[in-house]
Amino acid sequence: MSGELLINVTPSETRVALIENGSLQEVHIEREARRGLVGNIYLGKIIRVLPGMQAAFVDINLGKAAFLHASDINSKLILNEEHNSDQVPDIRNLVHEGQYIVVQVVKDPLGTKGARLTTDITIAARYLVLMPDASHAGISQRIDDPAERNRLKSIVTPYCGKNHGFIVRTAAEGAGKDELEHDAEFLRRVWAKVIERKERKQTKDPIYQDLSLAFRMLRDFVGVSLERIRVDSKLTYEQLVEFTTEFVPNLTAVLEYYPGERPIFDLFDVENEIQRSLHRKIELKSGGSLIIDQTEAMTTIDINTGAFVGHRNLEETIFNTNIEATQAIARQLRLRNLGGIIIVDFIDMHDKEHQRRVLHSLDVAMSKDNVKYSISGFSSLGLVEMTRKRTRESLEHILCAECDVCHGRGYMKTVETVCFEILREIVRVNRAYDADKFIVYTSASVSESLENDEYHNLAELEVFIGKQIKVQTENMYNQEQFDVVMM
């Protein structure tokens, strides 16, 4: 893959866009307020040991002492002997007050509770996880294929040393030797820096901080051909130059500071593409369209021909629209980062050869995606079932929240429906309580309808219950909101 990264940095948010062939393919967003401490490594100081709780409090310079339980301490490192895994040694044999200890955050502080710590340190890269206290290669249990497990182990085992080993992550399935080697070299350099900071007794700041988005993106693109990486923050650019020089030297040459007056995400129309990626309907160049619906259980994609009528016959029109749709589907899944079960409802094709070519086109388009996927053939109902591995939150979940009006339904009750609900509610309240008259507070659109289109129904109800009904507009109410008040 060859492409370009655009990195947009503000004090509260970092956004990274991957451009390929002049088109936006991926968007990554990280907001500073949501960044946690999990993964950070500190040289902490034991400030209190609590034998009754089998725990210790550790000062890692966060203002609130962190919590370290005896079961989270690697006793083999401290006692230099084997222990029954079911039996946790006495905390007093493991640590003492005033002792400096290297710890990693496994749970962020919550309320009055401090962070939860462990001494079993791990540092993750894209495909590998470094284990400083091991000397072997482990394979993720989610990689089921025995041949693939053996292949990965044979590649990674030589990278292990006396004082460090690696776990091969699920994402490494299908990864090549060069990609794994780049990861191993990167992690070895990171750990060397951690050791250096530990020996300097650096306690004010973390001796390792889980990388922020811009740095993670560069780490994950180790070994990938990038023509240019443009950054619109001078400070971040200088930090990335320092980072790549030390850890990813092959990317330093393509880093550029972007000082242009035009916002960096206006290049390649990125801002508009992000907005379009939140739309349910995606127009195809031919006149057809995709309808994408993301639910908790799955994502469904429906293809329509629209205005595309073809040049020869209906079958050709359908086939050409489906072929064009495969490219758009692959791009939208990647751009929106949609994962899990995906059901694609292509326009019905009776020709088996056309079905085969559409599946092949979809597979070729999806092969550009770095995320693992699987495509099944056409079902008896003419649907294509596929899966795409969930790697992070979808773009919609990051940028959007549930609608306060429809509460996630995706639609609202009509004005007419709300009017009839109000009339029924007046009848219900009138039967249950003794009131002289009623005032209805509702939105402007419903209020207008009650006083015009539904006026005769409202008048008939006044006669039926023998009481006055007054309608009052509340501009802050949405279309479904109303209150019936007794006077």
N, C-alpha and C positions, 0 to 999 in steps of 0.2 A: 504493500500500500504506500502511495506517495500522496502527501497532502500538505495542508497548512493549518497551523493552530493560531487562533486569535484569542488573546487573554485580556479580558476587561476587568479592571480592579477598581473597587471603591472601598472606603473604610469599612462598610458593612457587608459587602458582598463581592464574591469573585465569580466570574462566568468565563467558561472556556468553550469555544466553538471549533469544531473540526470541519474543515472545508476540503472536499475532494472534487476535482474537476470543476471548480468554480461553484459548487453547490454545497449547502450546509447538510452535513450528515449526522452530527452528534452535538448535543449541548449538555454541558455539565455546570451545575450551579451549586455554590456553597455559601451559606449565610453565616456570618461571624457569630451571631447570637446562638446558633445551633451547634457550634463546634464544642465537643466535649473534651474530657481529659483522658478517656479510655485509650490505652496504647502508649501513653507518655511514660517515660522511664525517669526516675529520680534517684539521687543519692540522698536517702532520708536518714533521719536520726531518731533512734528509739527514745521516746520521752517518758513512757510509762509501760510497765508490764503488769498485766492483770491475770494472775494464775487461775483465779476462779472462772474466768471467761475463756481461758486458753487463748489469749489474744494480747496484742500490744498496740499502743498508739504511736504513730510515726509522724514526725514533723517533716513535711515535704514543701514547706514554705507557701502554703495555700491559705494561711490564716486560720484554718480549722484542721485539727489533727486527723490523719487518715488511719484506717483500721486494718490491721494485719492479723489474721487468725493463724493459729499454729498449723492448721491443715493446708494453708496456702504458702507455707515455708518449705523449701526444698531441703529436707533434713539431711539428705546425703551429702550436700555441699558443705553444710555447717558441721555435722558430726563425723563426716568422712566414713560412714558405715551404712550398711543396709538396714532397713527397718521394715517390719510387717506393714504393708500398705493399709491394713485395717486398724492399725494402732498408731495414733498421733502422739509423738513425743511430748513431754512436758515443755510448755512454752519457755520455762526458765532455763532449760537446757539448750534452747535454740537462740535466744536473744537476751540482751541485758540493757538496762537504761544507759544512755550515752553512746551506744554502739551505732556506727554508721553502716547502712545496709542499702544495697541496690534493689529497688522495688519498681513494679509496673502497675499502673492503674487498670483495674478490671471492671470497676463500676464507678460512675460519676457520683459526686456528692449529691445528696437529696435532702432538702429541708435542713434539719439540724444534724443530720448524719454526715460524717466525712466520707471521703473516697474509700473504696475497698481496694486492697493491694494484694499482690502476689510477688514471690521471688522467682517464680518460673518465667523467665523473660523470653519473649518471642518478638521478632520483627518481621513484618510481612512486606513482600513485594507483589508484583502482579501474579507470578506463577509459583513462587516459593515462599516459605516461612523459615527464617533462620532460628535455630534453637542453640543458644550458646552453651548449654550444659549437656548437649548430646553429641554423639559422634557417628550417627547413622542417618539413613534416608528413609523417611516414612512416606506413604502414599495415602491421599484422601480416600476414605471409605466409599465416597460417592462415585469414584471411578471403578466401575464394575468389571470392565473387560480385563481378564487376566493377562492377555497379551500386551495391552496398553500399560497396565501396571508394571509389568516386567520391563517394558521398553523404557518407561520413565525412570524406574529405579536404576537401570543400567546406566542411564545418562547422568543422573544426579549423584549416585554413590561416590564417584571419584572426586566430586566437589567437597565432600565432607572431610573434616579434619579431626584431630585429636580433641579439640575443644569446641567444636561446633558441628551441628548436623542440620539437615533440612527436612521440612515437610513439603511434599508436592501438593499444591492446592488443586481443587476441582477444575479451576479455570485452565490448568495446564494440559488438560486432555487434548491431544492432537498437536501440542506445541512442539516446535523443533528444537534441536540441540543448541543452536545459536541463541534462541530466546531464553532458554533455561540457563545457559552459561552467562548471559548478560545479567540475569536476575541474581545469580549466585555471586558474581563479582560485585554487583551493587551492594548486596547485603553484607558482604565481607568488609567493604569499605565503610559502611555505616557502623558496623559493630566496632571496627577499629577506632572510629571517632568517639563512640560511647566509652570505650576503655580509656581513651586519652582524657576525656572529661572526668571520668571517675577518679583517675590518678591525680588529677588537679584538685580533687575534693570540691568540685563545683556543686554547691547546694542551693544557690539562690534561684537558678533556673533549671528546667529539666535537662538531664544529660542526653535525652533523646525525646523529641516531640513528634508525635504522629504528623506526617506531612500535611500541609494545607493543600487545597485543590490544585493550584498551579504547579506545585512541586510534585504532587502525586501524578498529575498528567504527564509530566516529563519523565518521571520514573517509569510509568507504565508504557511509554513510547520508546523505551530503550530498545535498540535494534530495529526500529521502524524507520522507514525512509520519510523524513519530513523536509520539504523544501524550504520552509520558513516558519519561524515562531515569532509572532509580533505581540508585544506587550505594551499597553498604554500607560503603565505606571513606571516612572523612572526608578523608584525604590525597589519595586518588585523585580524589574529587569535586572538591576544590579545584584539582587539576592539570587536570582536564577542563574546569572553568569557565575557567581561564586559556587552555587550548588552544582551546576553541570561541570564546571572545571574540576571539581573534586570527585564527583560521583558518576557523572554521565558525560565524559569529555567529548563524545561524538556529536552531542547536540549544541555545544557552545557556539560553533561556527554559524548555526542557522538562527540564533537568537537575535532579535532586533527590537530596539526601542521605537515605539510608534508615537511621535509627538504631534500628529496631525490634528487640525481643528475639527475635522469631521470625525464624529464618534466611530470608534473602531468597529463596532457591531453594525454600523451602517454599510461597511464594506461587505460585498457579497449579499446585501439585503438580509442580513442575519436577523435584525429586529423584527422585520415583517414576517420572516419565515417562522420565527418562534410564535408569533401571534397566530399565524395560520395553522400551526401544529396543535393549537388548542381547539380548533374548529372541528365539529363532527363531520362535516362534508369536505372532501378534498376533490377539487376539479382536476380532471385529466385533460391533456392538451387536445385530445381528439374530440372532446365534448362529453365523454363519459365521466363517471365520478365514483369515488369510494365513500361509503358511509361507515365510520368507525365508532363503535360503542364500547367503552371500557367499563366493565363491571367488576365486582369483587371476585366473582368466580372465574370469569374469562373475558377475553376481548373478541368481539365479532366484527367482521368486515364484510360488507355487502357491496358488490360491484354492479353498477347500472350503466347502460349504453348511453343514456341521455340523448344528445342531438346527433351522435355519430351514427350514420346510416351506411357507411361503407361505399364501395364502388361496384360490387358485383352482386352479392346476395346477403341474406341475413346471417347465414352461417359464418361467412367471412367477417362480417361486422362484429359478431360475437367473439370470434377467435382473436381478432386484432385488438379489441377492447380488453380482453382478458390478458393478452400478452403485455399490453401497456400497463395494466393494473399490477402485474407482478413486480415491475420495477418500483412503482409507487408504494406498494405494500412493504417491500423490503426497506425502503428509505424511511417510511413513516414509523415502522416498528423500531428502527434504530434511533431515529430522531426523538420520538416520544418515549423511548426506552420501555416499551411494552413487553411484559414477560408473562410466563405461565402458559395456560392453554389459549390458543388462538384458533378461531373457526372462520374460514374464508368461504363465502358463498359466491363462487364465480358464476357468471351467467351460464346457463345450461348449454352444454355442448354434447351433441350426439356422436360426433366423430371421435373414436378412441385415440387416433393419432393426434388430434388437436389437444385432447386431454393430456397426453404424454408430453407434448411440446410445452404446454402451459406449466406443468409440474417442473420440467427441466428448466424453463426460464425463471421460475420462482427460486429454484435451488441455486442457480447461477447468481441471481441477484442477492440472495441471502448469504452466499459464500464470502461476500465482502465484509460481512459483519464479524466483529471479533468475539461476539457472544455466542455460546453454544446453542444450536437449534436442531430441531428434528421435524421433518415433513412427512406426513402420511399421504397415501394416494387418495383418490376420490372415493368418498363413501357411497353407499347405495342411494343416499339422498342427494348426491352431487356436491357434497361439501368436502373441503380439504381441511383436515385437522393438522395442526402443527403446534409445536411448543418452542418457547424461547426462554432461556435461563434468566431468572430475575437476578440482577446484579446491584440495583439501587432503586430508589423511588422513581416512579414514572414522572415525566415532566409535568403532567397534569396535577399529580399529588403534591409536587413541590410548589407550583405556581398558583394553584387554585384551592378553594375551600368549598364545602357543601353550601349550596344556595339556601339562604334563610327563608326564601319564599316557598320553593318546591321541595326543600329538604332532600335533594339528591334524585328526585323523580325525573327531572329533566323537562317537566311541563307544569303548567298551573291550571287550576280550575277556571272555567270560562266565567265571564261576568254573569251570564244567565244562570249558571249553576249556583253561584254565590247568592244571587238574588233569591232563588228558591230556597236555599238553606236558611236565609234570614227570615223568610215568610214562615217556614216551618218552625223555626226557633221562637218566633213571636207567639204562635199558637201553643207551643209546648209550655212556655213561661206563663202565658195567660191562664192556662188550665191549672198550673201548679200554684200560682200566687195571685193575690188580689192587688191589682194595680189600676191607677186611674188612666194612665196613658203610657206610651212607649217612645223612647228615643233610640234610633239606630245610628251608631257611629260606624262609618265604613269608608273605604277608599273613594277617590274622586270618580273613578270609572263606574264602580258599582252604584254610588250615590246618583250619578247622572242617569243610569239605567232605571233605577227605582222611580225616579221622578219623571221619566219619559217613556221608554219602551215598556216598562213593567208597571206603569202608573195605575192602569186599570186593575191589575191584580192586587196592588197595594190598597186601592180604594175599596175593592170588594172585601178584603180582609178587615178593613176598618168597620165596615157595615156588619160583617160576620161576628166580630168580637165586641162591637159596640164601643170601641175606644179609639182615641186619636193616636196615629203613628206619625212621628216626625223623623225625618232623615237629616243627618248632619255629616258633613264631609270632614274626615281626618286625613290631612295631606301626608302624614307620616305612616299611614297604614298601607300595607301591600294589598294586592287585589283579593287575597283570600282572607284577610283579617276583617273582623267586624265584632261589635258588641251590641247587645240588646239590653237597654237599661230601663228599669221600671221607675215610674214617677208617681 
